[in-house]
Amino acid sequence: MFDGRFRAGVDRVTKPVATALLRTRLTPDHFTAFGLLLALPTAWAIATGRLGLGLGLLIGTAVPDLLDGALAKASGRSSVRGAFFDSVCDRVSDTLVLGAMAWYLMDTHRGHIALLPVAALGVSLLVSYERAKAEALGFSAKGGIMERAERIIVLCACLAFSYFMIPLLWVLFGLTGFTAVQRFVKVWRQANAAGQRPPPVERRIFVRRPGYETPAMAARWKAWRESNGWVPRSERYTSGTHRSSASLRWQERRQTRMARLAEQRSEAGYEAPLRRRPGARRP
């Protein structure tokens, strides 16, 4: 929802800031790593009950998350590696913050209510996984009523109004689960519309079967046979002879061996011709 309605306005605000940051030697990875490091004291402040300090630090972690993408676009350094690094850092930050909230509720409330932030964390990770898996399969899973920007806003409200923390966490859990269902239905419809099936597993063919190979395979097979002296059947009979190219090559090799053997016999002193008498047997 945030990307669809407010992303353009936020980009207009962050673009001049990113242009000014180009003069420095900072890279988008520096901002991403700084946001991850800032999540550590944020989790500590929330877990120890310093909710006001945790609120300020949580807002501070959101600022580098906005600037790293804007700086990557302004500097032309957008890459798959940077997107992967940013996504992993976002998941780690969410885990630290919601885990710290579970720790805080464990100290201040009785019962199993401390598991509520853990459940919200699991559903948010499911939302992120659905988008990653859909994009890996060639589909789009963006959108939803509760993406990461909305989750950060709800978490800030939980820290600002601690008396309403549990109801807001229930809202976070419910809307995030609804977003997971939204994305699942969206990808399911895209898959049905495309009618795509898993690509067939490529198999190596060791036995040549007529009519089974593709034209490219047939061309490679023919090139291999011609490189090894194979001659088409229509061209095997030349100059009135009825010998195939294989028999001619065998005859040439036999004559070469006989000539080499005759030369060796002459060098050794044998003057008799290298031939057998009719009916003679080998010793």
Secondary structure, DSSP 8 states (H G I E B T S, - for coil): -HHHHTHHHHHHHHHHHHHHHTTSS--HHHHHHHHHHHHHHHHHHHHTT-HHHHHHHHHHHHHHHHHHHHHHHHHT---HHHHHHHHHHHHHHHHHHHHHHHHHHHHH--TTTTHHHHHHHHHHHHHHHHHHHHHHTT------SS-HHHHHHHHHHHHHSGGGHHHHHHHHHHHHHHHHHHHHHHHHHHHHHHT-----------S--TTTS-HHHHHHHHHHHHHTT---GGGS--TT----HHHHHHHHHHHHHHHHHHHHHHHHT--S-S---TT----
